Amino acid sequence: MSTVRQEHIEAKDELSNESAKPSLHPIVKPLSISGLKKHFSVDVSTAHADILLLTCCLISGLVDSTIYNAFGTFVSMQTGNTIFLGLGGSTSHSTLKPYGWSKSFLSITSFCLGCFCFSLTSRLLTPRRRSTLTASFLLQSLIIFVTASIIQGGVVNGSLNTIVQDINWRQLLPIALLSFQSAGQIVGSRVLGLAEVPTVVLTTMLHDISTDPALLGPLRQNMKRNRRVLAFAGILLGAVAGGFIAEGTRRMQIPLWIAGGLKLCVASAWIVWPEQKVCAV
């Protein structure tokens, strides 16, 4: 009798163990298209979004230092390009870089065109929508990757110090592309309501830092000052890094690949960024 009872208990334990084992065919929740649409159709939160814009400051410094080293012009800082353009039309540079003004003019024109296109598209697609911001920064990273590929493939000379007496008109292609994409950053800063981190401008930012009445105030009581200081540091750090990388490799595409990778990280961050919470009335 005890033997039968023992067998009954063992059988019961065996059944319990079998039920506790993980299923060989786990239930996988199917991907919901409507869920994805809803995820990308919401507005993102602007809380801590300055972190992504500060990353863009680093990218600006990295790209601008590289392009200036190679072509003698900027693709983000249009103040310098305006001066170069003015000098090209008012003084003789026949023995130095007679066509340098054309690079600056193209950079300014491409930047303004980029501002118009990114701003118009942003308004049409809803500025702070997750899909809009993701697409914008994804396009910017793609443009940087395309530019790096053009240089990597030898279409444009990627060596540093290619400023010669005569201009290689192929140089205008990377200048135009990079200037156009850099406009997307400042449009993004305006959309997010973080004008104190324009990512491509320094002069106004330095003024605002220097004249801030609460310049020496506690860290947590002056976030705009904190962002401006970090933005300046980011651009400076990016410029230093771009100089070291370019000088070490003697090729300009390496910093561009890095910049494109960083911009892709920013675009990816928008995909998982928290959505804006709607306050109940």
Contacts in CASP RR format, 6 or more apart in sequence:
PFRMAT RR
TARGET T0000
AUTHOR 0000-0000-0000
METHOD contacts of the structure
MODEL  1
MSTVRQEHIEAKDELSNESAKPSLHPIVKPLSISGLKKHFSVDVSTAHAD
ILLLTCCLISGLVDSTIYNAFGTFVSMQTGNTIFLGLGGSTSHSTLKPYG
WSKSFLSITSFCLGCFCFSLTSRLLTPRRRSTLTASFLLQSLIIFVTASI
IQGGVVNGSLNTIVQDINWRQLLPIALLSFQSAGQIVGSRVLGLAEVPTV
VLTTMLHDISTDPALLGPLRQNMKRNRRVLAFAGILLGAVAGGFIAEGTR
RMQIPLWIAGGLKLCVASAWIVWPEQKVCAV
39 130 0 8 1.000
40 129 0 8 1.000
40 130 0 8 1.000
40 131 0 8 1.000
40 134 0 8 1.000
41 129 0 8 1.000
41 130 0 8 1.000
41 131 0 8 1.000
42 129 0 8 1.000
42 130 0 8 1.000
42 275 0 8 1.000
42 276 0 8 1.000
43 126 0 8 1.000
43 128 0 8 1.000
43 129 0 8 1.000
43 130 0 8 1.000
43 275 0 8 1.000
43 276 0 8 1.000
44 128 0 8 1.000
44 129 0 8 1.000
44 130 0 8 1.000
44 133 0 8 1.000
44 270 0 8 1.000
44 273 0 8 1.000
44 274 0 8 1.000
44 275 0 8 1.000
44 276 0 8 1.000
45 273 0 8 1.000
45 274 0 8 1.000
45 275 0 8 1.000
45 276 0 8 1.000
45 277 0 8 1.000
46 128 0 8 1.000
46 192 0 8 1.000
46 193 0 8 1.000
46 194 0 8 1.000
46 276 0 8 1.000
47 274 0 8 1.000
49 192 0 8 1.000
49 194 0 8 1.000
49 273 0 8 1.000
50 194 0 8 1.000
50 197 0 8 1.000
50 227 0 8 1.000
52 266 0 8 1.000
52 269 0 8 1.000
52 270 0 8 1.000
53 185 0 8 1.000
53 188 0 8 1.000
53 189 0 8 1.000
53 192 0 8 1.000
53 194 0 8 1.000
53 197 0 8 1.000
53 199 0 8 1.000
53 231 0 8 1.000
54 197 0 8 1.000
54 227 0 8 1.000
54 230 0 8 1.000
54 231 0 8 1.000
54 234 0 8 1.000
55 262 0 8 1.000
55 265 0 8 1.000
55 266 0 8 1.000
56 185 0 8 1.000
56 199 0 8 1.000
56 263 0 8 1.000
56 266 0 8 1.000
57 197 0 8 1.000
57 199 0 8 1.000
57 230 0 8 1.000
57 231 0 8 1.000
57 232 0 8 1.000
57 234 0 8 1.000
57 235 0 8 1.000
58 234 0 8 1.000
58 235 0 8 1.000
58 237 0 8 1.000
58 238 0 8 1.000
58 241 0 8 1.000
58 262 0 8 1.000
59 185 0 8 1.000
59 199 0 8 1.000
59 238 0 8 1.000
59 259 0 8 1.000
59 260 0 8 1.000
59 262 0 8 1.000
59 263 0 8 1.000
60 76 0 8 1.000
60 77 0 8 1.000
60 182 0 8 1.000
60 185 0 8 1.000
60 199 0 8 1.000
60 200 0 8 1.000
60 235 0 8 1.000
60 238 0 8 1.000
61 76 0 8 1.000
61 234 0 8 1.000
61 235 0 8 1.000
61 236 0 8 1.000
61 237 0 8 1.000
61 238 0 8 1.000
61 239 0 8 1.000
61 242 0 8 1.000
62 238 0 8 1.000
62 239 0 8 1.000
62 241 0 8 1.000
62 242 0 8 1.000
62 255 0 8 1.000
62 258 0 8 1.000
62 259 0 8 1.000
62 262 0 8 1.000
63 75 0 8 1.000
63 76 0 8 1.000
63 144 0 8 1.000
63 178 0 8 1.000
63 182 0 8 1.000
63 255 0 8 1.000
63 256 0 8 1.000
63 259 0 8 1.000
64 74 0 8 1.000
64 75 0 8 1.000
64 76 0 8 1.000
64 77 0 8 1.000
64 239 0 8 1.000
65 238 0 8 1.000
65 239 0 8 1.000
65 240 0 8 1.000
65 242 0 8 1.000
65 243 0 8 1.000
65 246 0 8 1.000
65 255 0 8 1.000
66 242 0 8 1.000
66 243 0 8 1.000
66 245 0 8 1.000
66 246 0 8 1.000
66 252 0 8 1.000
66 255 0 8 1.000
66 256 0 8 1.000
67 73 0 8 1.000
67 74 0 8 1.000
67 75 0 8 1.000
67 174 0 8 1.000
67 175 0 8 1.000
67 178 0 8 1.000
67 252 0 8 1.000
68 74 0 8 1.000
69 160 0 8 1.000
69 161 0 8 1.000
69 243 0 8 1.000
69 246 0 8 1.000
69 252 0 8 1.000
70 158 0 8 1.000
70 159 0 8 1.000
70 160 0 8 1.000
70 161 0 8 1.000
70 162 0 8 1.000
70 163 0 8 1.000
70 246 0 8 1.000
70 252 0 8 1.000
71 103 0 8 1.000
71 162 0 8 1.000
71 163 0 8 1.000
71 171 0 8 1.000
71 174 0 8 1.000
71 175 0 8 1.000
72 97 0 8 1.000
72 100 0 8 1.000
72 103 0 8 1.000
72 163 0 8 1.000
73 81 0 8 1.000
73 84 0 8 1.000
73 100 0 8 1.000
73 103 0 8 1.000
73 104 0 8 1.000
73 107 0 8 1.000
73 175 0 8 1.000
74 80 0 8 1.000
74 81 0 8 1.000
74 104 0 8 1.000
74 107 0 8 1.000
75 107 0 8 1.000
75 111 0 8 1.000
75 175 0 8 1.000
75 178 0 8 1.000
75 179 0 8 1.000
75 182 0 8 1.000
76 111 0 8 1.000
76 179 0 8 1.000
76 182 0 8 1.000
76 185 0 8 1.000
76 199 0 8 1.000
76 200 0 8 1.000
77 200 0 8 1.000
77 201 0 8 1.000
77 202 0 8 1.000
78 107 0 8 1.000
78 108 0 8 1.000
78 111 0 8 1.000
78 200 0 8 1.000
79 201 0 8 1.000
79 202 0 8 1.000
79 203 0 8 1.000
80 104 0 8 1.000
81 104 0 8 1.000
81 105 0 8 1.000
81 107 0 8 1.000
81 108 0 8 1.000
82 104 0 8 1.000
82 108 0 8 1.000
84 100 0 8 1.000
84 101 0 8 1.000
84 103 0 8 1.000
84 104 0 8 1.000
85 101 0 8 1.000
85 104 0 8 1.000
85 105 0 8 1.000
85 108 0 8 1.000
86 101 0 8 1.000
87 93 0 8 1.000
87 101 0 8 1.000
88 100 0 8 1.000
88 101 0 8 1.000
89 101 0 8 1.000
93 100 0 8 1.000
95 165 0 8 1.000
96 165 0 8 1.000
97 163 0 8 1.000
97 164 0 8 1.000
97 165 0 8 1.000
97 167 0 8 1.000
98 165 0 8 1.000
98 166 0 8 1.000
98 167 0 8 1.000
99 166 0 8 1.000
99 167 0 8 1.000
100 167 0 8 1.000
102 167 0 8 1.000
102 172 0 8 1.000
103 167 0 8 1.000
103 171 0 8 1.000
103 172 0 8 1.000
103 175 0 8 1.000
106 172 0 8 1.000
106 175 0 8 1.000
106 176 0 8 1.000
106 179 0 8 1.000
107 175 0 8 1.000
107 176 0 8 1.000
107 179 0 8 1.000
108 179 0 8 1.000
110 175 0 8 1.000
110 176 0 8 1.000
110 177 0 8 1.000
110 179 0 8 1.000
110 180 0 8 1.000
111 179 0 8 1.000
111 180 0 8 1.000
111 182 0 8 1.000
111 183 0 8 1.000
112 183 0 8 1.000
113 180 0 8 1.000
113 183 0 8 1.000
114 179 0 8 1.000
114 180 0 8 1.000
114 181 0 8 1.000
114 183 0 8 1.000
114 184 0 8 1.000
115 183 0 8 1.000
115 184 0 8 1.000
115 186 0 8 1.000
115 187 0 8 1.000
117 180 0 8 1.000
117 183 0 8 1.000
118 136 0 8 1.000
118 183 0 8 1.000
118 184 0 8 1.000
118 187 0 8 1.000
118 188 0 8 1.000
119 187 0 8 1.000
119 190 0 8 1.000
121 132 0 8 1.000
121 136 0 8 1.000
122 132 0 8 1.000
122 136 0 8 1.000
122 187 0 8 1.000
122 188 0 8 1.000
122 191 0 8 1.000
125 131 0 8 1.000
125 132 0 8 1.000
125 135 0 8 1.000
126 132 0 8 1.000
127 191 0 8 1.000
128 191 0 8 1.000
128 192 0 8 1.000
128 276 0 8 1.000
130 270 0 8 1.000
130 271 0 8 1.000
130 273 0 8 1.000
130 275 0 8 1.000
133 188 0 8 1.000
133 191 0 8 1.000
133 270 0 8 1.000
134 267 0 8 1.000
134 270 0 8 1.000
134 271 0 8 1.000
136 184 0 8 1.000
136 187 0 8 1.000
136 188 0 8 1.000
136 267 0 8 1.000
137 184 0 8 1.000
137 263 0 8 1.000
137 266 0 8 1.000
137 267 0 8 1.000
137 270 0 8 1.000
138 264 0 8 1.000
138 267 0 8 1.000
139 181 0 8 1.000
140 181 0 8 1.000
140 182 0 8 1.000
140 184 0 8 1.000
140 185 0 8 1.000
140 263 0 8 1.000
140 267 0 8 1.000
141 260 0 8 1.000
141 261 0 8 1.000
141 263 0 8 1.000
141 264 0 8 1.000
141 266 0 8 1.000
141 267 0 8 1.000
143 177 0 8 1.000
143 178 0 8 1.000
143 180 0 8 1.000
143 181 0 8 1.000
144 178 0 8 1.000
144 181 0 8 1.000
144 256 0 8 1.000
144 259 0 8 1.000
144 260 0 8 1.000
144 261 0 8 1.000
144 263 0 8 1.000
145 257 0 8 1.000
145 260 0 8 1.000
145 261 0 8 1.000
146 177 0 8 1.000
147 173 0 8 1.000
147 174 0 8 1.000
147 177 0 8 1.000
147 178 0 8 1.000
147 256 0 8 1.000
148 253 0 8 1.000
148 256 0 8 1.000
148 257 0 8 1.000
148 260 0 8 1.000
150 156 0 8 1.000
150 173 0 8 1.000
150 174 0 8 1.000
151 157 0 8 1.000
151 158 0 8 1.000
151 174 0 8 1.000
151 251 0 8 1.000
151 252 0 8 1.000
151 253 0 8 1.000
151 256 0 8 1.000
152 253 0 8 1.000
155 170 0 8 1.000
155 173 0 8 1.000
156 168 0 8 1.000
156 170 0 8 1.000
156 171 0 8 1.000
156 173 0 8 1.000
156 174 0 8 1.000
157 168 0 8 1.000
157 170 0 8 1.000
157 171 0 8 1.000
158 251 0 8 1.000
158 252 0 8 1.000
158 253 0 8 1.000
159 250 0 8 1.000
159 251 0 8 1.000
159 252 0 8 1.000
160 246 0 8 1.000
160 247 0 8 1.000
160 250 0 8 1.000
160 251 0 8 1.000
160 252 0 8 1.000
162 168 0 8 1.000
162 171 0 8 1.000
182 200 0 8 1.000
183 200 0 8 1.000
185 198 0 8 1.000
185 199 0 8 1.000
185 200 0 8 1.000
186 198 0 8 1.000
186 199 0 8 1.000
186 200 0 8 1.000
186 201 0 8 1.000
189 195 0 8 1.000
189 197 0 8 1.000
189 198 0 8 1.000
189 199 0 8 1.000
194 227 0 8 1.000
196 205 0 8 1.000
196 208 0 8 1.000
196 224 0 8 1.000
196 227 0 8 1.000
196 228 0 8 1.000
196 231 0 8 1.000
197 227 0 8 1.000
197 228 0 8 1.000
197 231 0 8 1.000
198 204 0 8 1.000
198 205 0 8 1.000
198 231 0 8 1.000
199 231 0 8 1.000
202 232 0 8 1.000
202 235 0 8 1.000
205 228 0 8 1.000
205 231 0 8 1.000
205 232 0 8 1.000
206 232 0 8 1.000
208 224 0 8 1.000
208 228 0 8 1.000
209 215 0 8 1.000
209 225 0 8 1.000
209 228 0 8 1.000
209 229 0 8 1.000
209 232 0 8 1.000
212 222 0 8 1.000
212 224 0 8 1.000
212 225 0 8 1.000
214 221 0 8 1.000
214 222 0 8 1.000
214 225 0 8 1.000
215 222 0 8 1.000
215 225 0 8 1.000
217 225 0 8 1.000
219 226 0 8 1.000
241 255 0 8 1.000
242 255 0 8 1.000
243 255 0 8 1.000
245 254 0 8 1.000
245 255 0 8 1.000
245 258 0 8 1.000
246 252 0 8 1.000
246 254 0 8 1.000
246 255 0 8 1.000
END
